[in-house]
Amino acid sequence: MTPRRDRREGARLRPAFALAFWIASGALGDGRLAEATTVIAKDFRQICREADLVFVGTVVEVESAWADEKKQSIETHVMFSDLLPLFGVDGPTVRLRFGGGEMDGMREEIAGVPRFSVGDRVVIFARNERSLSPIVGFHQGSFAVVEGPNGPVVLGSEHRPVTSVDGAQVRLGAASASLESALTLDAFVDVVRRELAARGTPTP
């Protein structure tokens, strides 16, 4: 199975059905093969305990580049700044690499890989590893932060508001729900700190 090319748009696409191939084969952007990876659902406790880096940050740079000399793969580097470090962060910025992106009129998409834009404020749980996505659980360890009626609040998958974190379970409201029901960023960070304290000393 190979990525589908759309000659009319000048774009190389990896549609959703290609994701299983790329994960199962362990294909990396530089042409090397990693161990096979399976994306499975993770609870909040697992996300906290498997992360090497945990922080709240703002996206300040998104840059794509060819991942190999033959220009067969694209990767995107995302830089985060204005950090609130929670675990494993020891500098003013964090840079993460993701598979896919756009270069020279070619677009490579990998289903499930998070995409970021400059200005996005997010809570990130990431691993120190080279893979299609460094986010714990492929995309599950990425939460958006948006302005609510009483300050910043946290959104989960499909931009659904995080309404509570009950032990290992993150509860989400409907996508159409008012942000008044969303957990504040401060409350979410408090929960994260408690979970991280159970596995080691979090970054002050």
N, C-alpha and C positions, 0 to 999 in steps of 0.2 A: 504494500500500500504506500502510495506517495502522495504528497500534498497536491491538491487540485489547483491548476493554474487558470486564471480568468484572463485571457489575452485581451479582451475588449477593455478591461479596466486596468490592465497592466499590473494586476495584483495576484500574488500567490497566496492561496488561502489554505488553512488547515481547518476544515469544518469539524463539527462536534464529533462525528463518527471517527475522525482520525485521532482523537485524543487517546483512546484506548491503546492504539498502536504505539504511539510515541511514549506513553507511560510504560506499557508492558515491555517495550524494547529497551527502555532506559536510555533513549537517545538524548544526548546533550548537544547544546549549540555548537560545541567545538568539534563534533564528530565522534567523541569518545562515547563509550557505552558505560552506563552506570548500572547498579543493581536494579532489578525490576521493582517498580513502585506501584502500590495499589492505593487509590484514594478511598478512604473509608471515613464515615462520620465520626467526629470526635466530640466528646463533651467538653465543657468549659474547663474542668479540672485538668483534663489531658492536654488541652491547648496550653494552659499555663505551665504545666510541668515539662512539656516537650520543647518549649521555646528556649533558644539561646539568647535572644534579644527581645526585650519587651519595652515599648516606649510609646508615648504620644508625640506625634510630630506633624509638621507641615511639609508637603511636597514642594520643593524649590527648583527641582530640575528633573526633566525626563528626556533622556537621549537614547536613540537607537543606533546600533552599529552592526556591521557584519560580524558574525561570530566565528567565521572561518575564512581562510584565504581564498577558497573557491566560491565564496559568496553564495553558499547553499542554505545558510540559516541566519536569522536575525535575532539579536538579543536587545533588551532594553534595560538601561541603568536608571534607577530612580533614586534621587537624593532627597533625604528628609532633614530638615533643620527645625529650629525653634522647638527643641526637644524637651519633653518631660521624661527623663530616663527612669525606668522602673526595674529593669534587670539586664545585666550584661552590657550596658552601654557606657563607654568611657571616653567619648569624644563629643564635639559640638554637632557633628552630623553623622548620619548613617546612610550608606549607599547599598542598595540591593539590586541584584541582577535577575531579570525575568526573561523567559523564552518568548520569542515573537516580537513584533514591532513593525516599523515601516522605514525602508531605505530605498533611495533611488527609484521611487515610484512603485516599489514592490511592497506589499503588505502581507505579513505572516501572522495568522491568528491561531491561538491554541485555546480551545474551549476550557473555561474554568480558571485560566490564569488571570489574576487581578490586573486591572488597568488603572492607572492613576493620571491625574492632570495636575499641573502646577496650581498651587493654592489649596489643594485638598488637605483637610485636617483629618488625621486618622489615628487609630490605636492599632499597633502592629505587634504581632507575636511571630517571630521569625527564627529560622535555623541558620547556623553558619555552615552552609553547604552549597555546592554547585548543583543546581537542579532546574527543572523548568520553572518552578516557583519555590522561593525560599520560605514562603508563608506556611506556618504550621497547618496541616490539613489542606494544603494546596491553595485554598482561598479562605478557609474557615477562621483563620487567625487574623483577619483584617476587618476592622470595624470603622465605619465612617463617623466623623464628629461634625455635627451641624448646629447652627444656632437655633435654639428653641425659645419659647416665650419667656423663660426665666434663666437663660444662659445656655451654654453648650450641652447637647444631649448626644446619645450614642445610638447609631443605627447598625443593624446586623445585615444578614443576607437580603438581597432584593430591596435594600433601603427600608426595611421594616424596622420600626423603633424597638430597641431593647427595653422591655418594660420591667424586667427584674432578672436577677441571677440567683437561682435557688439551688445552692450547693453546686452540683456539676451541671445543672441545666440552665441554659439561657432561654428566657421566655421572650417571644417576639409578638408585637402587635401586628395588626393588618397594615399593609402598605398605605392604605388610605386613612389610617388612624391619626388622630391629632398628636402633634409632638408634645402636648401637655402630659401624655401618658408615658413618655420616654424617660428612661433613667438618665439622670444628669451625669455629665462626664466625671465630676468629683465623686459621685456615689459609685460609679463604675470603677474608677481608679482605686477606691477604697477596697472593693471586692478583689480586684486584681492583686493588690498588695497583700491581702490576707492569704490568698492562694499561693503567691510567690514565697511568702514567709514560711510556708510549710515545706518548701523544697530547698531553701537556702536564704541567704541574706540578700534582699533586693537592693538595687542601687538607690542611695538616698535621693 
